[in-house]
Amino acid sequence: MRIDVITLFPEFIRQCASVGVVGRAQERNLLTVESWNPRDFATDNYRTVDGRTCGGGPGMVMLIQPLRAALAAARAAAPSAARTIYLSPQGARLTQARVAGLAREERLILLCGRYEGVDERLIEREVDEELSIGDYVLSGGELGAAVVIDAIGRLQDGALNDAASAEQDSFSNGLLDCPHYARPMQDALGAVPDVLQSGNHAMIRRWRLKQSLGRTWLRRPDLLARADLDGEARQLLEEFRREWLA
Ligand SMILES: NC(=O)c1ccc(NCc2ccccc2)nc1
């Protein structure tokens, strides 16, 4: 998969995509992340990329011309068509389900706004989808792009050493994740739950599912309301609730 990022801070994106699982995915040629700086495509002597807001008001808006030229260069850099995504507070909320869909695309172009954002005409004409990583305003779309790159990168086949861990992630089944423990089994902070030391994998699977259901019930009832629970899950949740309320 190839992701091209249009950003005034290419170094930031390059760094984010060079560490950890995403960096390894790039080394394994599972993912390519390239950045394009609109300032390199500005045609005036001052390399201007922003302009005053028409109609007055505070702040600046990113100009059409440098962005269109950078987008055209990014598109021309590889043969296949690319879905163009604009990171903005006005976008649809990013969810794991949406990430899973985007992870199957062959190419993405991520457009990062700065200042008050991008000229609306560019969004209408060149952007396929607006995405928001949450209901808050940042100084730029780059952190949103980094989030999208990370969430998608780790889902590329071969990126995670143990593919199962992507399946068992929080949200991959619509529930929160269960608790995790490592050695020592006994520590000043407490003991690892006995079931995890039992070696009984059926019991361990049930315990983990029960913990995920219980945590989702306690912390994110909104997710639980949307989850499609089978018979076993409903029974385990009931057990958890009974024990919790006892
Ligand atoms: N919540 C998000 O995903 C997000 C994305 C970008 C951003 N800041 C840049 C910007 C500001 C205004 C209009 C368009 C882009 N802040 C938050």
The ligand as an SDF file (V2000), in Angstrom:
LIG
                    3D

 17 18  0  0  0  0  0  0  0  0999 V2000
   -9.9570   16.4210   14.7220 N   0  0  0  0  0  0  0  0  0  0  0  0
   -9.1310   16.3260   13.6670 C   0  0  0  0  0  0  0  0  0  0  0  0
   -8.9820   15.2890   13.0320 O   0  0  0  0  0  0  0  0  0  0  0  0
   -8.3610   17.5570   13.2590 C   0  0  0  0  0  0  0  0  0  0  0  0
   -7.8500   17.6930   11.9770 C   0  0  0  0  0  0  0  0  0  0  0  0
   -7.1490   18.8530   11.6270 C   0  0  0  0  0  0  0  0  0  0  0  0
   -6.9970   19.8370   12.5920 C   0  0  0  0  0  0  0  0  0  0  0  0
   -6.3370   20.9910   12.3560 N   0  0  0  0  0  0  0  0  0  0  0  0
   -6.0750   21.4670   10.9870 C   0  0  0  0  0  0  0  0  0  0  0  0
   -7.3850   21.9980   10.4150 C   0  0  0  0  0  0  0  0  0  0  0  0
   -8.0490   23.0030   11.0890 C   0  0  0  0  0  0  0  0  0  0  0  0
   -9.2640   23.4830   10.5720 C   0  0  0  0  0  0  0  0  0  0  0  0
   -9.7890   22.9330    9.4020 C   0  0  0  0  0  0  0  0  0  0  0  0
   -9.1010   21.9010    8.7490 C   0  0  0  0  0  0  0  0  0  0  0  0
   -7.8940   21.4280    9.2660 C   0  0  0  0  0  0  0  0  0  0  0  0
   -7.4970   19.6820   13.8340 N   0  0  0  0  0  0  0  0  0  0  0  0
   -8.1790   18.5610   14.1630 C   0  0  0  0  0  0  0  0  0  0  0  0
  1  2  1  0
  2  3  2  0
  2  4  1  0
  4  5  1  0
  4 17  2  0
  5  6  2  0
  6  7  1  0
  7  8  1  0
  7 16  2  0
  8  9  1  0
  9 10  1  0
 10 11  1  0
 10 15  2  0
 11 12  2  0
 12 13  1  0
 13 14  2  0
 14 15  1  0
 16 17  1  0
M  END
$$$$
